[in-house]
Amino acid sequence: MLDTAPLHRVEGAGKLGIRLAEGDAATVLLYVVRRYCYEIEMLDSLDLTGHASEKRIQADMESNYLSGTALTIKEVYYPLGAPAGNGMSNAQIAIVEDILADCQGVVAWGGEMSPLKQSHFQIEVPPHDSRLLKLVAEINGWNEQPGKGAGAIDAFQPARISRARRARSAR
């Protein structure tokens, strides 16, 4: 549990920022937010919540907010326990599944948890897990190369759709 977490700016999203644990968790979760902003819809500060210091937890997954290793995107639209049919569109879910495939099991999504919370994304592995370290290295590499990573992906390319489906089956 963290008492406070630093504010991280979301690249490419104006002044949008989020409080997350420093380091690898922030790198990965910021990648998730950037992809969401670029491919689903641009967010404002009221749409995004990260670290929380109050201990009002309604589901086990929400305890990750206390450590700064989880976030919510548009929680008002996709609250805890809301029926999936009233949530994200099929196109939005396809993009989220592509993001999860990029994250190679390091990120879990509340849309695949019980109780359902489509707004929730969390780091699913321990801090020094080799998968986390590998993903962070990949994201940092994408960030250094124009035309790679967030902002340069078409989640609807047939090869990416197939990859996302395979990743979903493996989760």
Secondary structure per residue as TSV (DSSP state, phi and psi in degrees):
chain	resnum	aa	ss	phi	psi
A	1	M	-	360.0	134.7
A	2	L	-	-105.3	138.8
A	3	D	S	-71.8	-40.6
A	4	T	-	-141.8	161.6
A	5	A	-	-138.0	144.8
A	6	P	-	-70.5	153.9
A	7	L	E	-83.5	126.5
A	8	H	E	-110.3	131.1
A	9	R	E	-76.9	138.7
A	10	V	-	-91.1	109.0
A	11	E	T	-56.0	136.5
A	12	G	T	79.3	7.0
A	13	A	S	-125.9	40.3
A	14	G	T	62.3	-128.9
A	15	K	T	-94.6	11.4
A	16	L	-	-62.3	132.7
A	17	G	E	-142.1	163.9
A	18	I	E	-148.5	143.8
A	19	R	E	-89.1	120.1
A	20	L	-	-140.6	161.7
A	21	A	-	-58.5	146.4
A	22	E	S	-71.6	158.9
A	23	G	S	95.5	-144.9
A	24	D	H	-62.7	-39.1
A	25	A	H	-59.2	-44.0
A	26	A	H	-64.1	-42.3
A	27	T	H	-56.3	-46.7
A	28	V	H	-71.3	-46.7
A	29	L	H	-66.7	-34.2
A	30	L	H	-65.7	-35.1
A	31	Y	H	-60.6	-44.3
A	32	V	H	-58.8	-47.6
A	33	V	H	-63.8	-43.0
A	34	R	H	-60.2	-47.1
A	35	R	H	-59.2	-43.4
A	36	Y	H	-59.3	-48.2
A	37	C	H	-61.1	-43.7
A	38	Y	H	-75.0	-34.8
A	39	E	H	-110.3	-22.6
A	40	I	T	-107.8	-63.8
A	41	E	-	-168.0	150.5
A	42	M	-	-69.5	143.2
A	43	L	-	-109.4	159.4
A	44	D	-	-118.8	177.6
A	45	S	G	-61.0	-27.7
A	46	L	G	-76.0	-14.8
A	47	D	G	-86.2	-10.8
A	48	L	E	-128.6	127.4
A	49	T	E	-134.3	134.8
A	50	G	-	-119.4	-117.3
A	51	H	-	-55.3	138.1
A	52	A	-	-129.7	138.8
A	53	S	-	-99.8	-15.3
A	54	E	S	-83.8	146.9
A	55	K	-	-96.7	28.8
A	56	R	-	-84.2	92.3
A	57	I	-	-110.2	127.2
A	58	Q	S	-99.8	-19.7
A	59	A	S	-145.9	152.6
A	60	D	G	-51.9	-40.9
A	61	M	G	-57.2	-31.2
A	62	E	G	-71.7	-13.8
A	63	S	G	-64.1	-21.2
A	64	N	G	-68.2	-19.0
A	65	Y	G	-65.2	-31.8
A	66	L	T	-65.5	-28.3
A	67	S	T	-97.3	-0.9
A	68	G	T	73.1	20.7
A	69	T	-	-111.2	21.1
A	70	A	E	-149.3	161.6
A	71	L	E	-149.4	163.5
A	72	T	E	-121.7	144.4
A	73	I	E	-121.7	116.6
A	74	K	S	58.8	51.0
A	75	E	T	-60.1	-31.4
A	76	V	T	-61.5	-35.3
A	77	Y	T	-83.4	-29.5
A	78	Y	S	-129.4	67.9
A	79	P	-	-76.9	168.4
A	80	L	T	-56.7	127.9
A	81	G	T	82.3	-1.2
A	82	A	-	-66.2	139.4
A	83	P	-	-61.7	140.2
A	84	A	G	-56.7	-35.9
A	85	G	G	-63.9	-19.2
A	86	N	G	-100.3	9.4
A	87	G	S	-105.5	-132.3
A	88	M	-	-66.2	151.0
A	89	S	-	-73.9	166.4
A	90	N	H	-60.3	-37.8
A	91	A	H	-65.8	-42.5
A	92	Q	H	-63.1	-42.1
A	93	I	H	-63.6	-39.1
A	94	A	H	-60.8	-40.1
A	95	I	H	-68.4	-44.2
A	96	V	H	-58.9	-42.9
A	97	E	H	-63.9	-33.9
A	98	D	H	-68.0	-40.7
A	99	I	H	-60.7	-45.9
A	100	L	H	-61.8	-38.9
A	101	A	H	-62.7	-42.1
A	102	D	H	-59.5	-34.2
A	103	C	T	-83.3	-2.2
A	104	Q	T	51.4	42.0
A	105	G	T	84.9	-1.4
A	106	V	S	-79.9	-29.8
A	107	V	E	-112.1	135.7
A	108	A	E	-109.5	150.0
A	109	W	E	-117.0	135.0
A	110	G	G	-63.1	-16.5
A	111	G	G	-72.6	-9.7
A	112	E	G	-117.7	18.1
A	113	M	S	-116.2	170.2
A	114	S	S	-129.2	122.4
A	115	P	S	-72.2	155.9
A	116	L	-	-67.8	137.3
A	117	K	-	-154.0	90.2
A	118	Q	T	-65.0	-16.2
A	119	S	T	-82.4	-8.7
A	120	H	E	-96.3	133.1
A	121	F	E	-134.1	136.8
A	122	Q	E	-142.7	155.0
A	123	I	E	-73.2	129.4
A	124	E	-	-105.8	-0.3
A	125	V	S	-125.2	159.6
A	126	P	-	-65.2	161.2
A	127	P	T	-56.1	-33.3
A	128	H	T	-108.2	18.8
A	129	D	-	-62.6	137.3
A	130	S	H	-61.3	-30.8
A	131	R	H	-66.5	-38.6
A	132	L	H	-65.0	-46.7
A	133	L	H	-62.7	-40.5
A	134	K	H	-64.8	-44.7
A	135	L	H	-63.7	-43.2
A	136	V	H	-59.8	-42.3
A	137	A	H	-61.9	-41.1
A	138	E	H	-64.7	-47.2
A	139	I	H	-60.4	-45.0
A	140	N	H	-61.2	-37.9
A	141	G	H	-65.0	-42.5
A	142	W	H	-62.6	-40.4
A	143	N	H	-64.4	-24.5
A	144	E	H	-90.5	-9.3
A	145	Q	S	-117.5	116.8
A	146	P	T	-56.3	140.4
A	147	G	T	85.0	8.7
A	148	K	S	-123.1	153.4
A	149	G	S	73.7	-157.8
A	150	A	T	-55.3	133.3
A	151	G	T	94.2	-10.7
A	152	A	S	-124.9	16.6
A	153	I	-	-111.6	139.3
A	154	D	-	-112.0	98.4
A	155	A	T	-64.3	-11.9
A	156	F	T	-99.4	8.8
A	157	Q	S	-66.5	138.0
A	158	P	H	-52.1	-40.6
A	159	A	H	-65.2	-37.0
A	160	R	H	-72.4	-37.2
A	161	I	H	-62.5	-45.0
A	162	S	H	-61.6	-43.3
A	163	R	H	-62.8	-42.4
A	164	A	H	-64.9	-38.9
A	165	R	H	-65.0	-41.8
A	166	R	H	-62.8	-42.1
A	167	A	H	-64.8	-40.4
A	168	R	H	-62.0	-42.0
A	169	S	H	-63.9	-30.9
A	170	A	H	-80.0	-17.4
A	171	R	-	-79.1	360.0
